[in-house]
Amino acid sequence: MSFVVVFFLTAFFSAIGVVPPGMLNITAANISIKQSLTEAKNFVYGALVIVAIQSFVGFYFATFLQSHPQVTANLKLVGSVIFVALTIFFLGKGIQSRFQVTNKLETTTEIGKVSSFIKGILLSVMNVFPVPYYAFLSLYFSAFVGGFFEPINGLAFVSGSVLGCGSVYMLYAYLFKKWQDKVSFFTQNVNFIIALITGLVSVFTIVNLK
């Protein structure tokens, strides 16, 4: 049963991590608009190859940290502090976006004339944040899910990461293709949505501190 819990928890938090406009999802949207949905899908598939590797590395790095009690002591408290900080961060970003309205999708990263699949791999490799993020998620989940570091849960963790990120990237490709002239509302308010979610997680974590 823990396999299912880990899978959906990871899918949810992986999706939350990539919902705000960033290099990968905006590039997927750009390719969809300027080229085709097929090319955007190829880009996403390439990016997900690296996501799988990054989540695997993060999970097994967390197993090392978990074997050192002094590192994982007060893990729930650390998690609640981090989510509170994320809530404040996204609220700030949301307020800032109100003063920086833009109706156009832009990406400053260009990688020659390579296939969309390879471009997805290359841009995803450049994104180094996911490894520590997945390591943190692994440690955080281990505080609530018994036997979290069993191999079957590792598979669920990697699979959930791929599903969560892939779903968001695909949504960017499809929705921005369909409503490319109506994206300003989303880009202005997405940070408030994320702040609400991380705020609720913070409250849940603090309430359950022992």
LUMNU-165240 format. One record per residue (C-alpha): y, x, z; residue in one letter; residue number from 1. Coordinates in pm, 1 decimal. Example, Ala and Ser with C-alpha at 12.3 -4.5 7.8 and 13.67 -1.06 7.14 Angstrom:
! LUMNU-165240
ATOM     north      east        up  residu  num
ATOM    -450.0    1230.0     780.0       A    1
ATOM    -106.0    1367.0     714.0       S    2
This chain:
! LUMNU-165240
ATOM     north      east        up  residu  num
ATOM       0.0       0.0       0.0       M    1
ATOM     236.1     288.9      73.2       S    2
ATOM     200.6     385.7    -295.3       F    3
ATOM     372.9      62.6    -398.9       V    4
ATOM     643.6      94.8    -134.2       V    5
ATOM     721.3     453.5    -233.3       V    6
ATOM     727.7     363.3    -604.1       F    7
ATOM     979.9      81.6    -567.3       F    8
ATOM    1193.9     261.0    -308.6       L    9
ATOM    1219.7     563.7    -534.7       T   10
ATOM    1288.0     355.2    -844.9       A   11
ATOM    1567.5     172.6    -662.6       F   12
ATOM    1739.8     479.3    -519.4       F   13
ATOM    1694.8     677.6    -841.0       S   14
ATOM    1865.6     397.6   -1031.6       A   15
ATOM    2145.9     381.9    -774.8       I   16
ATOM    2199.6     755.5    -815.4       G   17
ATOM    2265.9     732.5   -1189.5       V   18
ATOM    2445.3     396.3   -1217.0       V   19
ATOM    2796.9     547.2   -1192.4       P   20
ATOM    2914.6     673.5   -1532.8       P   21
ATOM    2798.5    1033.2   -1573.0       G   22
ATOM    2710.5    1289.7   -1836.5       M   23
ATOM    2364.8    1151.0   -1920.7       L   24
ATOM    2423.8     777.2   -1918.8       N   25
ATOM    2754.8     804.9   -2101.6       I   26
ATOM    2594.2    1030.4   -2364.2       T   27
ATOM    2315.4     773.4   -2409.1       A   28
ATOM    2580.4     504.7   -2458.4       A   29
ATOM    2773.7     722.5   -2706.1       N   30
ATOM    2463.0     795.7   -2913.4       I   31
ATOM    2377.1     425.7   -2917.7       S   32
ATOM    2723.6     332.7   -3040.0       I   33
ATOM    2781.9     618.3   -3285.5       K   34
ATOM    2426.6     656.0   -3419.2       Q   35
ATOM    2159.2     401.9   -3324.3       S   36
ATOM    1957.9     259.5   -3038.7       L   37
ATOM    1655.4     452.0   -3164.4       T   38
ATOM    1838.5     782.1   -3130.5       E   39
ATOM    1963.2     678.0   -2787.3       A   40
ATOM    1604.5     606.4   -2681.3       K   41
ATOM    1495.2     948.0   -2803.1       N   42
ATOM    1773.5    1104.3   -2597.2       F   43
ATOM    1662.1     910.6   -2289.0       V   44
ATOM    1298.5    1014.0   -2337.8       Y   45
ATOM    1405.7    1377.3   -2346.7       G   46
ATOM    1614.5    1336.0   -2032.3       A   47
ATOM    1324.6    1168.7   -1850.4       L   48
ATOM    1096.1    1465.9   -1914.1       V   49
ATOM    1331.5    1671.2   -1697.2       I   50
ATOM    1376.2    1389.6   -1445.0       V   51
ATOM     999.2    1392.9   -1388.5       A   52
ATOM    1003.9    1769.3   -1332.3       I   53
ATOM    1308.7    1753.8   -1104.6       Q   54
ATOM    1162.1    1476.4    -888.9       S   55
ATOM     832.5    1667.8    -864.7       F   56
ATOM    1016.1    1982.7    -751.4       V   57
ATOM    1228.2    1784.1    -506.1       G   58
ATOM     921.5    1613.6    -356.3       F   59
ATOM     730.4    1934.0    -301.7       Y   60
ATOM    1034.8    2118.5    -173.0       F   61
ATOM    1058.4    1840.4      84.9       A   62
ATOM     696.2    1902.8     188.7       T   63
ATOM     801.8    2256.6     280.8       F   64
ATOM    1098.3    2131.7     482.3       L   65
ATOM     880.5    1867.7     647.8       Q   66
ATOM     650.3    2136.9     782.6       S   67
ATOM     943.2    2280.9     977.2       H   68
ATOM    1026.0    2033.5    1255.8       P   69
ATOM    1355.1    2201.3    1335.9       Q   70
ATOM    1477.8    2111.6     984.7       V   71
ATOM    1371.5    1748.6     993.3       T   72
ATOM    1470.1    1671.1    1351.3       A   73
ATOM    1708.2    1376.0    1373.9       N   74
ATOM    1636.7    1293.4    1009.6       L   75
ATOM    1733.7     928.8    1040.4       K   76
ATOM    2067.8    1025.5    1189.8       L   77
ATOM    2132.5    1273.1     910.0       V   78
ATOM    2040.9    1006.7     654.6       G   79
ATOM    2277.2     751.3     806.7       S   80
ATOM    2563.5    1003.3     807.7       V   81
ATOM    2500.4    1087.3     443.3       I   82
ATOM    2496.4     721.7     338.9       F   83
ATOM    2817.2     654.8     532.3       V   84
ATOM    2974.8     950.8     350.1       A   85
ATOM    2850.7     816.0      16.1       L   86
ATOM    2998.3     475.0      96.9       T   87
ATOM    3338.9     630.7     165.6       I   88
ATOM    3310.2     847.3    -146.5       F   89
ATOM    3233.6     557.0    -380.1       F   90
ATOM    3503.7     340.6    -223.8       L   91
ATOM    3748.7     621.1    -293.5       G   92
ATOM    3623.2     656.0    -649.4       K   93
ATOM    3654.4     281.2    -699.1       G   94
ATOM    4014.4     278.8    -578.8       I   95
ATOM    4091.1     581.4    -796.7       Q   96
ATOM    3943.9     410.4   -1102.7       S   97
ATOM    4198.0     129.5   -1061.3       R   98
ATOM    4468.0     380.8   -1150.1       F   99
ATOM    4276.9     547.0   -1432.6       Q  100
ATOM    4179.4     263.0   -1661.1       V  101
ATOM    4011.8     358.7   -1986.4       T  102
ATOM    3847.9     145.4   -2253.6       N  103
ATOM    3683.0     427.0   -2445.1       K  104
ATOM    3363.8     615.5   -2382.4       L  105
ATOM    3411.2     988.2   -2391.0       E  106
ATOM    3189.6    1286.4   -2325.0       T  107
ATOM    3311.1    1642.3   -2333.9       T  108
ATOM    2964.9    1792.2   -2371.7       T  109
ATOM    2846.1    1861.4   -2724.6       E  110
ATOM    2531.5    2048.9   -2819.7       I  111
ATOM    2527.3    2128.3   -3189.0       G  112
ATOM    2312.9    1944.2   -3440.3       K  113
ATOM    1989.4    1917.3   -3247.7       V  114
ATOM    1759.0    1616.9   -3222.7       S  115
ATOM    1845.6    1349.2   -2968.7       S  116
ATOM    1523.4    1420.4   -2778.0       F  117
ATOM    1607.0    1790.1   -2739.6       I  118
ATOM    1965.6    1705.5   -2650.5       K  119
ATOM    1834.1    1481.4   -2373.0       G  120
ATOM    1627.2    1769.3   -2236.9       I  121
ATOM    1913.2    2018.3   -2254.7       L  122
ATOM    2173.9    1796.2   -2091.0       L  123
ATOM    1931.2    1689.6   -1820.2       S  124
ATOM    1851.3    2054.4   -1741.1       V  125
ATOM    2225.3    2115.1   -1697.0       M  126
ATOM    2233.4    1841.8   -1431.3       N  127
ATOM    2120.7    2031.8   -1118.9       V  128
ATOM    2210.8    1769.0    -858.0       F  129
ATOM    1886.1    1563.5    -880.1       P  130
ATOM    1658.8    1826.3    -719.6       V  131
ATOM    1832.4    1828.6    -377.6       P  132
ATOM    1883.8    1452.7    -409.8       Y  133
ATOM    1511.6    1393.6    -458.9       Y  134
ATOM    1430.5    1635.6    -177.9       A  135
ATOM    1659.2    1438.3      52.6       F  136
ATOM    1507.6    1106.6     -56.9       L  137
ATOM    1158.5    1243.6      11.6       S  138
ATOM    1253.0    1354.5     361.1       L  139
ATOM    1433.5    1028.9     427.7       Y  140
ATOM    1141.9     812.8     311.9       F  141
ATOM     897.4    1023.0     514.0       S  142
ATOM    1073.2     905.0     829.5       A  143
ATOM     974.3     545.6     751.2       F  144
ATOM     659.4     563.7     535.8       V  145
ATOM     343.0     687.3     702.8       G  146
ATOM     149.0     951.6     509.3       G  147
ATOM     437.6     986.0     267.9       F  148
ATOM     347.1    1338.7     155.9       F  149
ATOM      -1.3    1247.5      34.4       E  150
ATOM     -58.8    1332.7    -335.9       P  151
ATOM     -84.8     965.0    -437.8       I  152
ATOM     261.9     902.8    -295.6       N  153
ATOM     389.6    1209.3    -479.2       G  154
ATOM     274.0    1047.7    -803.2       L  155
ATOM     444.3     723.4    -703.5       A  156
ATOM     762.7     915.2    -622.9       F  157
ATOM     775.9    1088.0    -961.7       V  158
ATOM     688.7     766.5   -1147.2       S  159
ATOM     953.0     571.6    -956.9       G  160
ATOM    1214.5     835.9   -1034.6       S  161
ATOM    1140.4     814.2   -1406.6       V  162
ATOM    1146.2     433.0   -1403.8       L  163
ATOM    1470.0     411.1   -1205.2       G  164
ATOM    1663.6     663.0   -1414.2       C  165
ATOM    1515.1     543.8   -1741.9       G  166
ATOM    1606.9     181.6   -1672.0       S  167
ATOM    1970.5     269.4   -1610.4       V  168
ATOM    1995.8     500.5   -1911.7       Y  169
ATOM    1843.2     232.8   -2134.7       M  170
ATOM    2078.4     -30.8   -1995.2       L  171
ATOM    2374.5     188.4   -2079.8       Y  172
ATOM    2241.7     231.6   -2433.9       A  173
ATOM    2177.6    -139.5   -2489.0       Y  174
ATOM    2469.0    -296.8   -2306.0       L  175
ATOM    2737.8     -56.0   -2422.4       F  176
ATOM    2612.3    -101.0   -2779.7       K  177
ATOM    2646.0    -477.3   -2745.2       K  178
ATOM    2970.4    -488.0   -2548.1       W  179
ATOM    3136.5    -160.0   -2636.3       Q  180
ATOM    3479.9    -323.4   -2631.4       D  181
ATOM    3429.6    -476.2   -2286.0       K  182
ATOM    3322.5    -184.0   -2070.9       V  183
ATOM    3638.8    -128.4   -1869.4       S  184
ATOM    3547.7    -392.4   -1608.4       F  185
ATOM    3218.0    -219.4   -1538.6       F  186
ATOM    3361.3     130.7   -1520.0       T  187
ATOM    3636.2      10.5   -1283.9       Q  188
ATOM    3408.8    -177.1   -1043.3       N  189
ATOM    3074.0       5.9   -1044.7       V  190
ATOM    3182.8     235.3    -761.4       N  191
ATOM    3260.2     -63.8    -539.2       F  192
ATOM    2912.1    -201.7    -609.1       I  193
ATOM    2748.8     130.1    -517.2       I  194
ATOM    2965.8     153.5    -204.3       A  195
ATOM    2841.8    -190.3     -96.9       L  196
ATOM    2478.3     -88.4    -144.3       I  197
ATOM    2508.7     244.7      36.8       T  198
ATOM    2705.0      70.1     311.8       G  199
ATOM    2422.0    -178.7     365.7       L  200
ATOM    2169.2     107.1     373.0       V  201
ATOM    2387.5     286.3     629.9       S  202
ATOM    2394.4     -19.7     853.9       V  203
ATOM    2017.5     -66.7     821.8       F  204
ATOM    1954.7     297.3     908.9       T  205
ATOM    2188.2     301.5    1208.5       I  206
ATOM    2039.7     -21.6    1344.1       V  207
ATOM    1692.6     130.1    1323.5       N  208
ATOM    1782.0     458.7    1491.2       L  209
ATOM    1562.4     532.3    1788.6       K  210
